[in-house]
């Protein structure tokens, strides 16, 4: 194994495929760990090499546009004479296929949360004009906080597929079990094919089996195209009945009846009540709920609203001196300090220090058009932070949205008043007016200076 791939210092192998090897490496310029996917051309023909070159250039430009918390970032793509490699964000987690068997299923509320975030990621990709075309458990990584990261966005590193056809031709990619009916028929694809594949994954994570199974690919494809989708609630009676129509709509064979986009899919998922939880999950959720109940920011939230907040948020335990928000970046993430202290600064100068109950990052969230960060936020000690998924909040209930709007407005007004006092302490003495307001009768015309 080479010690370096370009400038990247190889640490170890993360995984191997038929045509590519993924390495954990270190970026010496930014001192961060990255994942490097390496493809060697070997004895491939010059025609294949030229096509691969074009593929890498195209996919690199596409994937750099996909900046979303639930999509693996692409940092770099390099094509050389005998090899090509793509440098990606390193995710310390595992693929979702670890949780697809009946003996290793995740609790239902965790499954819904994961698929919900994937819906938002696919919706973002669609708005950028990108269709994944190979959504399956192995292409979704999950970290310790149930934060999914979709990877391999159209990288299509299967060099044996028919590159001479339209880019939507994917019969040589992935497993037929997750393909949409239109994909099997080799019809032109759009974002709805990804939503179908995500529906298959949701079905599998809830039941421990695929919606369609067969002993051979031909029979499997026939079932996907022609047979009705089984009921998830019939296969798993502990699931709330509201899940059945959602899964069926995601797996509709008729494109006009399927979900139009990821946001629509996510909105329906947000209406599902989490009725069945495992004991350990209950304890964790209850502890988080009880912790939020003590935070000033959430004092006016009703219990049902607070549970909804937990479903659209990420609970983070952050060490001291970690940057939560970096000045100059663009995103709409905001959150509430549950426990700990942070420092807010701009251009290297401290603005204030905030403690439990305070919100950070709300300016970029509230601004109608500018999501640029004008301040940095750094933890001063180990901090518990509730990170709010802004896209999920916009799809949450009207009651929760209104509650956030009310509390955030009150916080902004309070801070503005405090800023006014600070400015007043640094200003000159004000002119004192009379004690009463009265109308003046002018005996002469007012002379304008």
N, C-alpha and C positions, 0 to 999 in steps of 0.2 A: 504494500500500500504506500502510495506516495505521501511524503511528508507535507506537501503543499499542493493545492489546486489553485493555480494562479497565485494571488496574494494570500489566499485563505489557508490557515494552518489546520491541517486535519487532526482531529482528536480521536475519533473512532467511527466505525460503520454503524449507521442507524438501521439500514435495511437494504435488501437487494431485490431487484426485479429481473425480468427477462432481458431488458435492454439498458437498465440504469441502476446505479448504486447511489444511495443517499448517505452522506457523511455528516457527522457533527463536526463543525469547524469553528475557528475563531477568526473574526474580522479584526486584523491588527490596527486598522485605522480608527475604528470606533470602539474597540475593545469589547465586543459582544459576541455571543455564540450565535451561529447561524447554521442552517441546514443547506448542504450543497448537493444538488442532484446532478450526477455526472453521467454523460452518455459518450461512449467511445464509438467512433464510426467504424473502426476495424476494416474489414474488406468490402464494405458497402460500395456500391457503384457511385460514380461521380454525380449521376442524376439524382440518386437518393440523397447524397450529401447536399446538393443544391436545394432540394426540396426541404431537407431538414433545416438548412440555414434559413430559408424563408419562413419556415414554421416557427423557429425560435424567435426570429425578429418580430413576427406578427404577434405571437403569444406574449412576448416580453412587453410589447407596447400595450396590449390589452390588459394584462395582469397588473401593470403599474397603475392603472386607473382604479383598480379595485381596492380602495382604502376603507376597510370596515372592520370593526372589532371581532367579527366572526368569520373573517376570511384571512387565510395565511398571506402575509405580505411578500411581494417579490422585490428584492433589493437590486439584483444585478443579473445579467445574462451575458455570457461570453461564448463566442464561437471561434474555435481554433481549427487548425488543419485536420487534426486527428480526433478531436473531441469537442464537446460542447457542455457547458454546465450552467445551471440556474441556481442563484443564491436566494434562499428564502428565510423568512422568520422561523426561528427554532421554537417548537412547541413542546414543552415538557409534559407529555400526556400520552394517551393511548388511543388507537382507533376504536370507533364505536362497534366494530364487529365483535369486540370482547363481551358485549352485552346483548347479543342477539339470540342466544340460546335460552331455552326455557329454564335452565338451572342458574342462569346468571342475569336475569332481568333486573333492570333498574326500577325503583319505585315509580308509580305512574306520574306523580307530580314532577319528578325530575325529567322523565321522558318528554312530557309536554313542554317543559321549560327549554330543553335542548332543541326540540324541533321548532319551537316558537322562534328562537334566535336564528336557526338555519333559514326559516322563512324570510326573516328580515334581511339576512345576508343575500339570499337569492333575489329578493326584490331590489336590493341595491345593485347587484350585478346586472339585472335586467335593465334597470334605468341607465346603466352604462353601456348597454348594447351587447352584453356578454351572456351566453348560455353555456352552462357547465358541460352538459351532455353525458356525464358519467357520475351522477350522484349515487353513492353506495356507502355502506358502513366504513369500508377501508379508507375512503377519501374524506372522512370527517374525524378529526382528532378531538379528544375531550380532555380537559385538564382537571386538576383536583377540585376546582370550583364549579364543575359542570358547565364550563364555558366552551362551546364548540368552536372549532376552526375548520372551515372547509378548505381543502387543499386540492392541488392538481386542477386548477381552473383552466380547462382546455389545453393543458400542456401536451396531451396526446403523445406520450413518449412511446407508444406502441408503433414501432417503425414498420411493422408489417401490414398496417391497415392501408386501404387503397387511397393514397394521397392524390391520385389523379381525378377523383370525384369531388363533388361539392364538400365544403368543410363540415356540413351537417351529417355526412356519412360516418356512422360510428359503429357499424356492425362488428368491427374488429376490436372494439374497445369495451372493457368491463364485462360484467356478468349479465346474461340475458334476463335473469330474474328481476332486475331493477329497470329494465327497459320499458318505455311506454309503447302502447300499441302502434303509434305513428312511427316510432323509432324502428320497430320490427318490420314495419311495412316499407321502410326506407322513404318515408314522406319527408318533405322539408320540416325542420324543427324550429320551435320557438321556445319561449320561457316555460310554457306549460309542460314540456317534457321533463324538465327538472322538478316541477311540482309533483308530477306523477311519481317519479323516482323517490322523492322525499316522502310521499304518501306510502309507498311500499316499505320504506324504512320505518316510518311511524307504526305501521301495521306489525312489522316484525318485532320492534322494541316493546310493543304492548302485549303481544301474544306468544313470542318465542318461535314463530314460524312465518314463512312467506305466504302471501295471499294465494299464490299459484305455485304448485309443485308438480314435478313430473320426473320420469326416469330418463328422459332424453330431451335435448334442446328443442327438437321439432315439436314434440307434444307440449312442452312448456310454452313455446311461442304461440301455439294454437290456443291454449287456455287464456293467455294474456289478451289476445285479440278478441276472443269470442265468449268467454265465460264470465258470469257475474262474480263480483267480489264477495267473499264470505263476510259475515258480520263479525267484527272484533268483539262485540259484547257477547255473542254466542260462544266464541272461543275462550273468552275471559269474562265470566259473569260479574266479576268484582268491579269492572269498569263502569263509569257512569254512562247512561244511555245516550247522552249528548255526543259522545265520541263517534258513534256509528255514522250519522250523516256527514260528519266532517271527513272521516276516512273515505267514505264512499264518494264524496265529491272530489277529493284529491285523486281518486283512482278511476274517475269517469273515463270511459273510452271515447265518448263524444267530447271533442275539444270545446264546444260551445257551452257544455254543462260543467266542465272542470273549472277550478279556481282560475281567475284571470291573471293573478299575480300573487307574489309572496305575502304582500300586506293583507290581502283579503283572507288568505289561508291563516295567517297569524291572528287576525282579528277574531275569527271563529274559535281558534284554540284558546284565546284569552277568556272566552265565555264559559269554558269548562270548569266546573267546580272540582277541586281536588278532594275527593271524598275518602279515598283509601290511601293511607300512608303507612309505611313500615315503622316499627317502633323507634328505631334509631333515628329515622328521618323526623318523626314526630318530636322527639326530644330536641333535635337540633333546631327545627323550625320554631318550636315553642320558646327555646332560649333566645333565638333571634327576635321573635315577636316581643318577648318580655323586655329585652334590651331596648328595642325601639320605643316601647311604651313609656320608657323613662326619659327619652330624649325630647327636649323642648320643641324641636322642630315639628314633631309628630303629635303634640299634645291635643290638637283639635281633630285629628284623624279618628274616625270610627274604627272599631275592630275589623270589620269586613274590608274596609279600605286599607288598613295596615297590612292585612294578609295579601291583598292585591299588590301592594308596594313591594313586598318580599318576592313576589313572583316575577316582577319586572326589573329586579335589581340584582346586583352581584355583591355578596358579602365578602369584604376583603380584609385580611389581617396584614398590615404593612409595617415593615421595619422602619427604624429611624433614618432620617436623611435620604428618603426616597422621593423622587419628583413625581407628584401626582399629575400636575399640569405644567406644561412647558410653554413659556412665552414664545409667540411666533407660530406655533402649530395651529392647525385648523381641525376642530372637532366640536361636537355639541355635548360631550360627556359632562355631567355634573354629579354631585353627590353630597352626602351629609356625614359629618364627623360624628360617629357614635361614641368614640372614646379616644382621647389623645389630643395632641396639639399640632398645628401646622403653621407655617410662615408664608405669607403672601408678599411677593415682591415684584417690582418692575424695573427694568434696566439696572439690575443689581442693587436697588435700594428697597429697604423694607417698607411695606405699606402698613401691615398689621399682623397680628398673630391671633389665630382662631382656635377655639376649643370645642368640646362636645356640644352638639346641638346646632352648630353653625353649618351653613351650606357653602360650598365652593364650586366655582365653574359655572354659576347660574347665568352670568352675563352672555356667554356664547349661546347658551340654550334659549334665552329669552329674546335675543336680538333676531329680528325677522329676516335678515339677509347676511350679516357678518358673523361667521363662526371662528374668526381669528382670535387666538389667545393673546391678551395684552398684559397678562401677569403670569408669574410662575408660582406654583404652590408646592412646598416641600415639607415633609413630616419632620417634626422636631423630636419625636419620640415614637415608640411603637404605637401604632394608631389603628383603630377599627374604623373602617370606612364603608359606607353603603353607597356603591356606585349605581346611579340610576341610568338605565338604558333609555335614552331620550326617544329613540324611535319606538320602543315598546310603550313608553308613556303616552305617546301620541295616539296609540291604538288601544289604550286602556279605557276604562269606563269614564263617562263624563264626570261622575262624582269625584273620582280620584284626580282627574285633570284639573277640575275646578278647585279642589283642595290645594293642590300644588301651586296653582296660580295665585291663590289667596295668600298662602304662607310666603311664597317667594316675593310677592309684591310688598308684604309687610316687612320682610327682611331688608329689601332694597331701600325702602323709605327710612327704616331705622338707621341703616348705614349712611345714607345721604345726610341725615340729621347730624350724625356723629362727625362726618366729614365737614359739614358746615361749621360745627363748633371748633374744629381744629383750624380751619381757615380763619375763623373770626379771631382766634387767639394770636394769629400771626399778622393781623391787619391793623390798620389805624383805628382810632376812636371814631365811632359813628356820630353823625349829626343827630341831636336830640330834637324831636318835634314836640309840638304842644300836646296837651293832654286830651284835646277834643278836636273833632273834625267839624269844620264850619265852612259855609260858602262865603266867598269874598265878593263884595260889591266893588267893582272897579270904577272909580270916578274918572279915570283917564284910560285911554286905550293901552293895552299891554304892549310894552316895548320889547321886542324880541332881541336878544343879544346875539 
